Amino acid sequence: MRNIPFSPPDITEEEIAEVVDTLRSGWITTGPKTKRFEQEIAKYCNTTKAVALNSATACMEMTLRMLGVGPGDEVITSAYTYSASASVIHHVGATIVLVDTGIDSYHIDYDAIADAITEKTKVIIPVDIAGVMCDYDRIFEAVESKKHLFRPSNVTQELFGRVIVLADAAHSIGATYKGRMSGEVADFTSFSFHAVKNLTTAEGGAVTWRDVPGLDNEEIYRQFMLLSLHGQTKDALAKTNAGSWEYDIVAPNYKCNMTDIMASLGLVQLKRYGQMLKIRETYIQKYEQLLKGSNVHIMPHYCDQYSSSGHLLLTRIEGATEEIRNRIIRAMSEKGIAVNVHYKPLPLLSAYQKLNFSIEQYPNAYEMFENEITLPLNTQLTYEDIELIVFNLLQMIKK
């Protein structure tokens, strides 16, 4: 029986050689390769700067902290996402505001955003699920329509003059929206390089941001450095300069820096990434061809308006209940095919139920979830694997 894993990392001898080079260099924590990786990410995303940290979660949380978001503030995100999109709001002491998805959509309901904005709202975190970017024009229209309600609490917020858009782009590095790269569309963008992501550093993430008049990019970068390394005014690399041991701690901050070992993987992955995206696109096309005319509907990944990073193959089985969906997942597993579900809406999770969220308030999100199955989509697959996956899936549905 052929075992088909869900999302194994795509690691070649080139990545291994780069990591070995780092290990032999004597510099394995945050250092020259992390700084180079940041520069390459910024170049790839068409932004002036980027910051590499140890996770997308840290990137989102440090962005909220850099923006001065905290107790008394509200932050909006989607009910249909992984916990990290909302947990970072809780971490900084702000109030989580969940918005349902649109009808028959995995993305946040654009028509409901404006109504969710109050005088306390500081940030919205839309989610680029599966690698498909949100409709950011509609998101910006919504926040602009309510800018009269915006109450900035510091100089940085004043420069925006409206609710700030922080993209949870954990899935969407390499995706485009109306010809612009993920990373240059939202005000701030957080990427994930976790082991299951298209581009991996094992663990890791990066944050990019758009140039804003009056906002000093070097100062933003410095604030991220202070937030991610205990508020220390010099990192380990800077302290290696002759006679430069002395430093200050300007705030009792956090510890979430990236290491050069992680960045080594990222540098090679980014160099290979264009070809990896092409492979994912051809595999999505193969799935679409094989499933055409069936009752399995694939989330659209490519159109005139956007091009996906092809991170996840989200499908819905028409007419299936949650119970039927779960039976199919078990049967696929018995055939050696690893499938998944993305995601349980947050109000179905006990942590968010304790925060008084109820799934009854988010009917569209539940409807998307109850018959969703995520099929394997990774660069280690073959066309024969995809044919086997689809054959077994359609057989299971018939039973």
Secondary structure, DSSP 4 states (H G I P E B T S, - for coil): ---B-S------HHHHHHHHHHHHHT--SSSHHHHHHHHHHHHHHT-S-EEEESBHHHHHHHHHHHTT--TT-EEEEESSS-THHHHHHHHTTPEEEEEPBPTT-SSB-HHHHHHH--TTEEEEE-B-GGGPPP-HHHHHHHHHHTGGG----SHHHHHH-S-EEEEE-TT-TT-EETTEETTSSSSEEEEE--TTSSS--SSBEEEEE---TT--HHHHHHHHHHHHBTTBSS-TTGGGSTT-----B-S---B-B--HHHHHHHHHHHHHHHHHHHHHHHHHHHHHHHHTTSSEEEPP-B-SSEE-----EEEEETT--HHHHHHHHHHHHHTTB--B-----GGGSHHHHTTT--GGG-HHHHHHHHTEEEEP--TT--HHHHHHHHHHHHHHHH-
